[in-house]
Amino acid sequence: MKGMKNKYPASLLLGGLWLWMAVACGNGVSTPKPRGYIRIDFPEKEYRPFDSAGYPYRLAYPTYGYVEPDTQSYRYEPYWINIRMPRYNATIHISYKRVQKNLPALLDDTYNFVYRHVIKADAITETPFEHAGAGVYGMLYEIGGNVASSVQFYATDSLRHFLRGSLYFFTPTNIDSLAPSIAFLTQDIEYLMQTIEWKRY
C-alpha cells in the first residue's frame, strides 16, 4: 500500500541471507571423506602351461603373468621360478626341492615361513589340498592382515618332489586396498595347485 513502511529492515534481510549461506555451504567446516581406493577391473581367467624341458614339474599359470627363472634369490637352486604379474605389482615365487628322506624338515621349513607372519597376521587359514590321481598333496595358507605374503602353499608327492610357493606384492602393504587383488590371485594359485604334475627324473 502506498506510503506503507517496510516491516523487514535491511539488517534482518542480511542476517537471513547469511544464515542461508552458512547452512548451504556447511558453515565453512569441511567433512573428511572416507578413504577410497582405485577400482581394479580384473580380466577373464585364462591360463597357459609351464612345461619347460628339464624341469621336474609342470603347472598352469595366468596369461596376465610371465615366468622367469628365479636367479636373484640368495638361496637360489635349480628349478626355482617367479611368476610375475606386473599389472598387479605381484609375484608368485616358486621353489622346488627333491625329497631325499627330508620331508619332515621341508614341512617344518614351510610351517616356519608361514607362521613367522603371526605377529602381524589377523588369522591364518589352512586348507588341505589333494589331487590323488596326480600324486599331489599339499596345503594352502591364507594369511590375513598387513603381512608381507598373504598366500603361501606347498605341494608334494611325499616321495620325490616338494614344491613351495608364496605370493608377494611389491607395494606398501595395506590389506584394505590389496584385498580384491589378493582374492583374485588366490584363485590363480588354487588353479595352479590343481594343475601340478610331476615328471620322472
Buried (B, 14 or more C-beta within 10 A) or exposed (E): EEEEEEEEEEEEEEEEEEEEEEEEEEEEEEEEEEEEEEEEEBEEEEBEEBEEEEBBBBBBBBEBBBBEEBEEEEEEEEBBBBBBBEEBEBBBBBBBBBBEEEBEEBBEBBBEBBEEBEEBBEEBEEEEBEBEEBBBBBBBBBBBBBBEBBBBBBBBBEEBBBBBBBBBBEEEBEBEBBEBBBEBBBEBBBBBBBBBBBEEE
